[in-house]
């Protein structure tokens, strides 16, 4: 669980610098490019994260002069000791590792440990790390509902604005139920409709291209990435023999084209290995 959270957040942090939230800052629908619609739910209108225990521990840390991370760790150890029949007072005891059920304000303590690591790697305070990333577990439950209720419509979900906002795309119009779910999140949410493709269609297009390239004897290695923001599948191919004319080589691959015109395939030829070998 902890490694998964760290990996997800690390990827998010790595790409945030290249992203920006789109749409106006005010609430309600707004016109964007032709064929799309945008609804922005400003952070000020969204529910606040309810963390009474963490707020109390913040006050305790301030009064005692101890770091919040230490105060949280001691509190988690007390919780683990109260619920575990085994000894918890030995040196090196870590409730995150031995008592995975310990939670504070709905946040697994293991994730709070991760947030300390993230705070140090990002050069921010532990408090800011909790503020920015502490709602991921609850956010994910809403994201899972969106994906489950609109499997053929949702075109992608991503964090923006240093994890303070969420961007949700839809193939067609924005469903009223999606707005209802988005209003339960403690972050600014931008919903974009009319993108013309779903995430499921995009994955199928990527899978089709990858499967086709695996059957091409001229391909040494390859990689493919689907961008849910643009509807573009980017493919990088390393030929077994680098051609003089890369455009002719690309045409010779005869890649299957998506049925959906909103999904595009972009191919780049590389002389270097791109690590994934056709099977």
PADREN-885456 format. One record per residue (C-alpha): residue number from 1; residue in one letter; y, x negated, z negated. Coordinates in pm, whole numbers. Example, Ala and Ser with C-alpha at 12.3 -4.5 7.8 and 13.67 -1.06 7.14 Angstrom:
<recs>
<rec num="1" residuo="A" Y="-450" X="-1230" Z="-780"/>
<rec num="2" residuo="S" Y="-106" X="-1367" Z="-714"/>
</recs>
This chain:
<recs>
<rec num="1" residuo="X" Y="0" X="0" Z="0"/>
<rec num="2" residuo="X" Y="247" X="-267" Z="-99"/>
<rec num="3" residuo="X" Y="176" X="-487" Z="201"/>
<rec num="4" residuo="X" Y="212" X="-188" Z="429"/>
<rec num="5" residuo="X" Y="549" X="-95" Z="282"/>
<rec num="6" residuo="X" Y="674" X="-453" Z="307"/>
<rec num="7" residuo="X" Y="557" X="-480" Z="667"/>
<rec num="8" residuo="X" Y="723" X="-153" Z="768"/>
<rec num="9" residuo="X" Y="1052" X="-236" Z="600"/>
<rec num="10" residuo="X" Y="1051" X="-590" Z="739"/>
<rec num="11" residuo="X" Y="1017" X="-453" Z="1093"/>
<rec num="12" residuo="X" Y="1290" X="-197" Z="1030"/>
<rec num="13" residuo="X" Y="1526" X="-463" Z="896"/>
<rec num="14" residuo="X" Y="1456" X="-688" Z="1192"/>
<rec num="15" residuo="X" Y="1560" X="-424" Z="1446"/>
<rec num="16" residuo="X" Y="1844" X="-255" Z="1260"/>
<rec num="17" residuo="X" Y="2091" X="-514" Z="1382"/>
<rec num="18" residuo="X" Y="2034" X="-396" Z="1739"/>
<rec num="19" residuo="X" Y="2062" X="-26" Z="1667"/>
<rec num="20" residuo="X" Y="2352" X="207" Z="1600"/>
<rec num="21" residuo="X" Y="2358" X="566" Z="1498"/>
<rec num="22" residuo="X" Y="2474" X="798" Z="1772"/>
<rec num="23" residuo="X" Y="2662" X="1124" Z="1747"/>
<rec num="24" residuo="X" Y="2973" X="1223" Z="1558"/>
<rec num="25" residuo="X" Y="3013" X="1192" Z="1186"/>
<rec num="26" residuo="X" Y="3087" X="1559" Z="1127"/>
<rec num="27" residuo="X" Y="2830" X="1832" Z="1070"/>
<rec num="28" residuo="X" Y="2700" X="2071" Z="1334"/>
<rec num="29" residuo="X" Y="2610" X="2048" Z="1703"/>
<rec num="30" residuo="X" Y="2800" X="1819" Z="1936"/>
<rec num="31" residuo="X" Y="2781" X="1746" Z="2306"/>
<rec num="32" residuo="X" Y="2646" X="1407" Z="2416"/>
<rec num="33" residuo="X" Y="2520" X="1315" Z="2761"/>
<rec num="34" residuo="X" Y="2420" X="1583" Z="3009"/>
<rec num="35" residuo="X" Y="2104" X="1768" Z="2908"/>
<rec num="36" residuo="X" Y="2105" X="1668" Z="2542"/>
<rec num="37" residuo="X" Y="2226" X="1815" Z="2216"/>
<rec num="38" residuo="X" Y="2298" X="1650" Z="1882"/>
<rec num="39" residuo="X" Y="2311" X="1786" Z="1528"/>
<rec num="40" residuo="X" Y="2437" X="1556" Z="1253"/>
<rec num="41" residuo="X" Y="2366" X="1631" Z="889"/>
<rec num="42" residuo="X" Y="2617" X="1412" Z="699"/>
<rec num="43" residuo="X" Y="2499" X="1225" Z="393"/>
<rec num="44" residuo="X" Y="2760" X="1404" Z="179"/>
<rec num="45" residuo="X" Y="2595" X="1738" Z="257"/>
<rec num="46" residuo="X" Y="2239" X="1620" Z="197"/>
<rec num="47" residuo="X" Y="2063" X="1649" Z="-141"/>
<rec num="48" residuo="X" Y="2106" X="1354" Z="-376"/>
<rec num="49" residuo="X" Y="1801" X="1153" Z="-475"/>
<rec num="50" residuo="X" Y="1691" X="1273" Z="-821"/>
<rec num="51" residuo="X" Y="1607" X="963" Z="-1027"/>
<rec num="52" residuo="X" Y="1682" X="1040" Z="-1393"/>
<rec num="53" residuo="X" Y="1444" X="776" Z="-1532"/>
<rec num="54" residuo="X" Y="1584" X="499" Z="-1314"/>
<rec num="55" residuo="X" Y="1937" X="604" Z="-1408"/>
<rec num="56" residuo="X" Y="1841" X="579" Z="-1774"/>
<rec num="57" residuo="X" Y="1684" X="237" Z="-1716"/>
<rec num="58" residuo="X" Y="2004" X="125" Z="-1540"/>
<rec num="59" residuo="X" Y="2204" X="218" Z="-1849"/>
<rec num="60" residuo="X" Y="1951" X="39" Z="-2069"/>
<rec num="61" residuo="X" Y="1975" X="-273" Z="-1853"/>
<rec num="62" residuo="X" Y="2354" X="-268" Z="-1867"/>
<rec num="63" residuo="X" Y="2355" X="-224" Z="-2245"/>
<rec num="64" residuo="X" Y="2098" X="-497" Z="-2308"/>
<rec num="65" residuo="X" Y="2226" X="-744" Z="-2051"/>
<rec num="66" residuo="X" Y="1880" X="-773" Z="-1895"/>
<rec num="67" residuo="X" Y="1820" X="-742" Z="-1519"/>
<rec num="68" residuo="X" Y="1723" X="-394" Z="-1407"/>
<rec num="69" residuo="X" Y="1410" X="-529" Z="-1241"/>
<rec num="70" residuo="X" Y="1290" X="-667" Z="-1578"/>
<rec num="71" residuo="X" Y="1368" X="-341" Z="-1756"/>
<rec num="72" residuo="X" Y="1177" X="-145" Z="-1490"/>
<rec num="73" residuo="X" Y="881" X="-382" Z="-1522"/>
<rec num="74" residuo="X" Y="868" X="-340" Z="-1901"/>
<rec num="75" residuo="X" Y="890" X="37" Z="-1868"/>
<rec num="76" residuo="X" Y="605" X="40" Z="-1613"/>
<rec num="77" residuo="X" Y="395" X="-176" Z="-1845"/>
<rec num="78" residuo="X" Y="449" X="72" Z="-2129"/>
<rec num="79" residuo="X" Y="347" X="359" Z="-1900"/>
<rec num="80" residuo="X" Y="34" X="172" Z="-1795"/>
<rec num="81" residuo="X" Y="-55" X="89" Z="-2154"/>
<rec num="82" residuo="X" Y="-26" X="456" Z="-2251"/>
<rec num="83" residuo="X" Y="-255" X="571" Z="-1973"/>
<rec num="84" residuo="X" Y="-509" X="286" Z="-1961"/>
<rec num="85" residuo="X" Y="-794" X="232" Z="-2208"/>
<rec num="86" residuo="X" Y="-802" X="-139" Z="-2123"/>
<rec num="87" residuo="X" Y="-581" X="-416" Z="-2266"/>
<rec num="88" residuo="X" Y="-237" X="-450" Z="-2108"/>
<rec num="89" residuo="X" Y="-74" X="-714" Z="-2326"/>
<rec num="90" residuo="X" Y="-226" X="-1023" Z="-2169"/>
<rec num="91" residuo="X" Y="-8" X="-1277" Z="-1988"/>
<rec num="92" residuo="X" Y="38" X="-1205" Z="-1619"/>
<rec num="93" residuo="X" Y="-48" X="-836" Z="-1655"/>
<rec num="94" residuo="X" Y="96" X="-646" Z="-1360"/>
<rec num="95" residuo="X" Y="76" X="-266" Z="-1365"/>
<rec num="96" residuo="X" Y="145" X="-266" Z="-990"/>
<rec num="97" residuo="X" Y="-185" X="-443" Z="-933"/>
<rec num="98" residuo="X" Y="-399" X="-290" Z="-1207"/>
<rec num="99" residuo="X" Y="-256" X="59" Z="-1250"/>
<rec num="100" residuo="X" Y="-166" X="189" Z="-902"/>
<rec num="101" residuo="X" Y="-99" X="537" Z="-1039"/>
<rec num="102" residuo="X" Y="213" X="428" Z="-1230"/>
<rec num="103" residuo="X" Y="516" X="604" Z="-1080"/>
<rec num="104" residuo="X" Y="882" X="623" Z="-1177"/>
<rec num="105" residuo="X" Y="1084" X="917" Z="-1046"/>
<rec num="106" residuo="X" Y="819" X="976" Z="-781"/>
<rec num="107" residuo="X" Y="832" X="615" Z="-657"/>
<rec num="108" residuo="X" Y="507" X="418" Z="-700"/>
<rec num="109" residuo="X" Y="577" X="118" Z="-923"/>
<rec num="110" residuo="X" Y="407" X="-100" Z="-662"/>
<rec num="111" residuo="X" Y="688" X="-5" Z="-422"/>
<rec num="112" residuo="X" Y="950" X="-88" Z="-683"/>
<rec num="113" residuo="X" Y="793" X="-434" Z="-704"/>
<rec num="114" residuo="X" Y="824" X="-463" Z="-326"/>
<rec num="115" residuo="X" Y="1190" X="-361" Z="-347"/>
<rec num="116" residuo="X" Y="1257" X="-656" Z="-575"/>
<rec num="117" residuo="X" Y="1114" X="-887" Z="-309"/>
<rec num="118" residuo="X" Y="1321" X="-718" Z="-40"/>
<rec num="119" residuo="X" Y="1637" X="-744" Z="-251"/>
<rec num="120" residuo="X" Y="1591" X="-1120" Z="-281"/>
<rec num="121" residuo="X" Y="1509" X="-1166" Z="88"/>
<rec num="122" residuo="X" Y="1810" X="-960" Z="196"/>
<rec num="123" residuo="X" Y="2051" X="-1106" Z="-59"/>
<rec num="124" residuo="X" Y="2128" X="-765" Z="-211"/>
<rec num="125" residuo="X" Y="2100" X="-633" Z="-564"/>
<rec num="126" residuo="X" Y="1787" X="-462" Z="-693"/>
<rec num="127" residuo="X" Y="1996" X="-148" Z="-744"/>
<rec num="128" residuo="X" Y="2106" X="-149" Z="-379"/>
<rec num="129" residuo="X" Y="1749" X="-203" Z="-262"/>
<rec num="130" residuo="X" Y="1640" X="105" Z="-458"/>
<rec num="131" residuo="X" Y="1932" X="305" Z="-318"/>
<rec num="132" residuo="X" Y="1857" X="205" Z="42"/>
<rec num="133" residuo="X" Y="1479" X="198" Z="45"/>
<rec num="134" residuo="X" Y="1363" X="390" Z="-261"/>
<rec num="135" residuo="X" Y="1328" X="725" Z="-83"/>
<rec num="136" residuo="X" Y="1080" X="603" Z="177"/>
<rec num="137" residuo="X" Y="777" X="770" Z="17"/>
<rec num="138" residuo="X" Y="947" X="1110" Z="-6"/>
<rec num="139" residuo="X" Y="1109" X="1064" Z="336"/>
<rec num="140" residuo="X" Y="768" X="991" Z="486"/>
<rec num="141" residuo="X" Y="630" X="1321" Z="360"/>
<rec num="142" residuo="X" Y="902" X="1505" Z="553"/>
<rec num="143" residuo="X" Y="849" X="1286" Z="860"/>
<rec num="144" residuo="X" Y="477" X="1364" Z="844"/>
<rec num="145" residuo="X" Y="561" X="1736" Z="838"/>
<rec num="146" residuo="X" Y="786" X="1698" Z="1142"/>
<rec num="147" residuo="X" Y="514" X="1517" Z="1334"/>
<rec num="148" residuo="X" Y="252" X="1771" Z="1228"/>
<rec num="149" residuo="X" Y="459" X="2080" Z="1311"/>
<rec num="150" residuo="X" Y="604" X="1953" Z="1641"/>
<rec num="151" residuo="X" Y="338" X="1721" Z="1789"/>
<rec num="152" residuo="X" Y="431" X="1806" Z="2147"/>
<rec num="153" residuo="X" Y="807" X="1807" Z="2097"/>
<rec num="154" residuo="X" Y="908" X="1522" Z="1869"/>
<rec num="155" residuo="X" Y="1007" X="1212" Z="2065"/>
<rec num="156" residuo="X" Y="1051" X="964" Z="1783"/>
<rec num="157" residuo="X" Y="1180" X="901" Z="1431"/>
<rec num="158" residuo="X" Y="1362" X="586" Z="1324"/>
<rec num="159" residuo="X" Y="1589" X="464" Z="1048"/>
<rec num="160" residuo="X" Y="1942" X="353" Z="1133"/>
<rec num="161" residuo="X" Y="2252" X="230" Z="952"/>
<rec num="162" residuo="X" Y="2075" X="-16" Z="721"/>
<rec num="163" residuo="X" Y="1819" X="246" Z="620"/>
<rec num="164" residuo="X" Y="2087" X="493" Z="515"/>
<rec num="165" residuo="X" Y="2027" X="731" Z="804"/>
<rec num="166" residuo="X" Y="1741" X="881" Z="1002"/>
<rec num="167" residuo="X" Y="1739" X="957" Z="1375"/>
<rec num="168" residuo="X" Y="1498" X="1221" Z="1508"/>
<rec num="169" residuo="X" Y="1452" X="1300" Z="1877"/>
<rec num="170" residuo="X" Y="1301" X="1602" Z="2054"/>
<rec num="171" residuo="X" Y="1181" X="1660" Z="2406"/>
<rec num="172" residuo="X" Y="1356" X="1996" Z="2433"/>
<rec num="173" residuo="X" Y="1586" X="2196" Z="2211"/>
<rec num="174" residuo="X" Y="1609" X="2107" Z="1843"/>
<rec num="175" residuo="X" Y="1386" X="2352" Z="1651"/>
<rec num="176" residuo="X" Y="1552" X="2541" Z="1367"/>
<rec num="177" residuo="X" Y="1257" X="2452" Z="1144"/>
<rec num="178" residuo="X" Y="1321" X="2082" Z="1210"/>
<rec num="179" residuo="X" Y="1680" X="2122" Z="1091"/>
<rec num="180" residuo="X" Y="1549" X="2301" Z="781"/>
<rec num="181" residuo="X" Y="1315" X="2010" Z="701"/>
<rec num="182" residuo="X" Y="1582" X="1750" Z="774"/>
<rec num="183" residuo="X" Y="1816" X="1914" Z="524"/>
<rec num="184" residuo="X" Y="1576" X="1820" Z="243"/>
<rec num="185" residuo="X" Y="1622" X="1444" Z="302"/>
<rec num="186" residuo="X" Y="1862" X="1237" Z="87"/>
<rec num="187" residuo="X" Y="2000" X="1050" Z="390"/>
<rec num="188" residuo="X" Y="2220" X="1130" Z="687"/>
<rec num="189" residuo="X" Y="2005" X="1275" Z="964"/>
<rec num="190" residuo="X" Y="2089" X="1283" Z="1334"/>
<rec num="191" residuo="X" Y="1874" X="1518" Z="1541"/>
<rec num="192" residuo="X" Y="1884" X="1478" Z="1918"/>
<rec num="193" residuo="X" Y="1740" X="1734" Z="2157"/>
<rec num="194" residuo="X" Y="1682" X="1736" Z="2532"/>
<rec num="195" residuo="X" Y="1538" X="1385" Z="2560"/>
<rec num="196" residuo="X" Y="1285" X="1508" Z="2814"/>
<rec num="197" residuo="X" Y="973" X="1341" Z="2671"/>
<rec num="198" residuo="X" Y="763" X="1346" Z="2356"/>
<rec num="199" residuo="X" Y="631" X="1051" Z="2160"/>
<rec num="200" residuo="X" Y="278" X="1165" Z="2245"/>
<rec num="201" residuo="X" Y="355" X="1154" Z="2618"/>
<rec num="202" residuo="X" Y="509" X="811" Z="2578"/>
<rec num="203" residuo="X" Y="199" X="679" Z="2398"/>
<rec num="204" residuo="X" Y="-26" X="821" Z="2670"/>
<rec num="205" residuo="X" Y="184" X="652" Z="2938"/>
<rec num="206" residuo="X" Y="157" X="320" Z="2753"/>
<rec num="207" residuo="X" Y="-218" X="359" Z="2702"/>
<rec num="208" residuo="X" Y="-266" X="438" Z="3071"/>
<rec num="209" residuo="X" Y="-77" X="128" Z="3179"/>
<rec num="210" residuo="X" Y="-264" X="-95" Z="2933"/>
<rec num="211" residuo="X" Y="-600" X="44" Z="3043"/>
<rec num="212" residuo="X" Y="-510" X="-14" Z="3408"/>
<rec num="213" residuo="X" Y="-398" X="-372" Z="3351"/>
<rec num="214" residuo="X" Y="-719" X="-451" Z="3165"/>
<rec num="215" residuo="X" Y="-905" X="-378" Z="3487"/>
<rec num="216" residuo="X" Y="-689" X="-612" Z="3698"/>
<rec num="217" residuo="X" Y="-858" X="-944" Z="3765"/>
<rec num="218" residuo="X" Y="-523" X="-1107" Z="3844"/>
<rec num="219" residuo="X" Y="-396" X="-1054" Z="3488"/>
<rec num="220" residuo="X" Y="-451" X="-1329" Z="3228"/>
<rec num="221" residuo="X" Y="-265" X="-1179" Z="2930"/>
<rec num="222" residuo="X" Y="-37" X="-884" Z="2877"/>
<rec num="223" residuo="X" Y="158" X="-681" Z="2625"/>
<rec num="224" residuo="X" Y="323" X="-340" Z="2632"/>
<rec num="225" residuo="X" Y="586" X="-172" Z="2416"/>
<rec num="226" residuo="X" Y="700" X="192" Z="2423"/>
<rec num="227" residuo="X" Y="1062" X="260" Z="2325"/>
<rec num="228" residuo="X" Y="1096" X="608" Z="2177"/>
<rec num="229" residuo="X" Y="1472" X="586" Z="2205"/>
<rec num="230" residuo="X" Y="1485" X="537" Z="2583"/>
<rec num="231" residuo="X" Y="1147" X="661" Z="2705"/>
<rec num="232" residuo="X" Y="1079" X="322" Z="2860"/>
<rec num="233" residuo="X" Y="744" X="141" Z="2852"/>
<rec num="234" residuo="X" Y="813" X="-231" Z="2881"/>
<rec num="235" residuo="X" Y="521" X="-436" Z="3009"/>
<rec num="236" residuo="X" Y="499" X="-816" Z="3015"/>
<rec num="237" residuo="X" Y="221" X="-964" Z="3230"/>
<rec num="238" residuo="X" Y="103" X="-1323" Z="3259"/>
<rec num="239" residuo="X" Y="-83" X="-1372" Z="3589"/>
<rec num="240" residuo="X" Y="-387" X="-1599" Z="3606"/>
<rec num="241" residuo="X" Y="-205" X="-1777" Z="3886"/>
<rec num="242" residuo="X" Y="174" X="-1762" Z="3880"/>
<rec num="243" residuo="X" Y="284" X="-1613" Z="4215"/>
<rec num="244" residuo="X" Y="569" X="-1739" Z="4429"/>
<rec num="245" residuo="X" Y="692" X="-1383" Z="4467"/>
<rec num="246" residuo="X" Y="685" X="-1196" Z="4135"/>
<rec num="247" residuo="X" Y="807" X="-871" Z="4291"/>
<rec num="248" residuo="X" Y="520" X="-871" Z="4536"/>
<rec num="249" residuo="X" Y="278" X="-947" Z="4252"/>
<rec num="250" residuo="X" Y="417" X="-655" Z="4054"/>
<rec num="251" residuo="X" Y="382" X="-418" Z="4347"/>
<rec num="252" residuo="X" Y="25" X="-540" Z="4391"/>
<rec num="253" residuo="X" Y="-62" X="-429" Z="4038"/>
<rec num="254" residuo="X" Y="-15" X="-70" Z="4159"/>
<rec num="255" residuo="X" Y="63" X="51" Z="3810"/>
<rec num="256" residuo="X" Y="9" X="424" Z="3757"/>
<rec num="257" residuo="X" Y="340" X="601" Z="3722"/>
<rec num="258" residuo="X" Y="398" X="868" Z="3455"/>
<rec num="259" residuo="X" Y="403" X="1232" Z="3558"/>
<rec num="260" residuo="X" Y="711" X="1279" Z="3341"/>
<rec num="261" residuo="X" Y="1023" X="1151" Z="3523"/>
<rec num="262" residuo="X" Y="1193" X="1087" Z="3188"/>
<rec num="263" residuo="X" Y="940" X="812" Z="3117"/>
<rec num="264" residuo="X" Y="979" X="485" Z="3306"/>
<rec num="265" residuo="X" Y="769" X="169" Z="3337"/>
<rec num="266" residuo="X" Y="941" X="-170" Z="3342"/>
<rec num="267" residuo="X" Y="736" X="-479" Z="3430"/>
<rec num="268" residuo="X" Y="821" X="-843" Z="3364"/>
<rec num="269" residuo="X" Y="610" X="-1134" Z="3487"/>
<rec num="270" residuo="X" Y="577" X="-1431" Z="3254"/>
<rec num="271" residuo="X" Y="440" X="-1781" Z="3317"/>
<rec num="272" residuo="X" Y="362" X="-1808" Z="2945"/>
<rec num="273" residuo="X" Y="82" X="-1639" Z="2756"/>
<rec num="274" residuo="X" Y="178" X="-1310" Z="2593"/>
<rec num="275" residuo="X" Y="-127" X="-1325" Z="2368"/>
<rec num="276" residuo="X" Y="-313" X="-1003" Z="2453"/>
<rec num="277" residuo="X" Y="-600" X="-1063" Z="2692"/>
<rec num="278" residuo="X" Y="-749" X="-782" Z="2902"/>
<rec num="279" residuo="X" Y="-1095" X="-680" Z="2779"/>
</recs>
